[in-house]
Amino acid sequence: MTKLHFFLFVLLIGFQFNAKSQGIQFEKGSWAEIKSKAQDQGKYIFVDAFTDWCGPCKWLSKNVFPDPKVGVVFGEKFISYKLDMEKGEGPDFAKEFSVSAYPTLLFFNSSGEMVHKLVGALPADQLIEQANKATDPEQQMFTMKRKFEEGARDREFLLKYVSMLMGANEDASQPSAVYFSLLDKKDWMTEEHFSMIATNHAQLDDEIFQYILQNKSSFIEKLGKESVDAYIETAATSSFGELIQSKDLPKADAMKAKLKNILPEKAAEFSALLDMYFYMGDEKAFDYANTYLSSYCTDWQRLNSMAWNYFETVTDKKLLKAALSWAEKSVSLQKTWFNLDTKANLLYKLNKKKDALKAAEEAVQLAKAGGEDASETEALILKIKGK
């Protein structure tokens, strides 16, 4: 080898090593172009489905994707692609591949067929483990789906498949029901199994729910009242969405009667929650909202969300003052830059500029401490100061 050839060889190796040592190298272009490139190179495709406001998405991009060992695995096996689910092709992509939580990490074969999927921000070693599963036909999620559809009913297989579906934010209720049908019902009362039940069988008409409701005292004895009550509450509220959309008053009243039986201690609270959403847009919407939010709600996010909704949609001072009280209650439960920003905006709209400035400045401090974008709150500060 001549000196020149040796130099070029070393330069090439150095370049390749440097590229891999930088972590995952994400490709640019359209989704169609990415699929074409993967097919040409015979590689799998990795898609990071994210949004601008997603904290865990940012954590992944900052702490995991740049990891050199992650870069080596993904550089060898995948064409990697980032796609914002709220821009460009993102919304259509999200609809096609059932992306509803962020980050969602998707894996496709070289033909563009999805073979594996998971939700959440994983550390480097776990992401590599999932990438290896995505390229192993025996461990891909959609291989397991086919096996289940073909009749696989081994308990170990079912447990693995259910766990995989849950990790991908996919519906696991069918294989989960099969899995629990193979167990003695006393074995349902472990923390691991009850967690699976709570995730996959929290619907009022589910047979597993009905059994637990009928044997509530036994489950409470084994798992504690708090866990069992939380499960029953989730099952009750899971049916609210359909009722709210239907605006079927007799069915809503029937649900309230049912709540007295399944949640006797909290029936009034959950009836008020149902009323708040059922009558939204009605002339008495404020009365129902204020009853629930002021008397019952202990969820800072729901309080903040409703307060912001009123900030954006009403001008009546009475309603704005009530919304401010919801925002303040939200802050008292858990102070975040989100609810401080809501509080500041409501105060400003009520012409309480001094208090608005104080809340806005505190919101900016919290946002920056958490690495969040505080530009909108900073714009509010300038507006308050008349700049």
WOVENRA-V35637 format. One line per field, one symbol per residue. phi: phi as a letter, one per 20 degrees, with the letter a starting at -180 (. if undefined). A space follows every 50 residues. Layout:
phi = ???
This chain:
phi = .ffffffffffffffffffffenfdeedpeffffffffffemdfddceec cfeefffffgfeddgffgffgfffffdcedbdbffdclfggfffffdlec ccfdddccffenefcbbbcoeefgffffgfffffddgedfgffffffffe ofcfgffffffffffffdmdfdffffffgffeefffffeefffffffffd cdcfefffffffffdgfffffednffffffffffffffefgffffflefg ffffffffffeecgfcgffffffffgefefnffdgfgfffffffecfcdf ffgfffffgfgfdccffffffffffffffgfffbfcffffffgffffffe mdffffffffffffgffffemeedffffffgffffmd
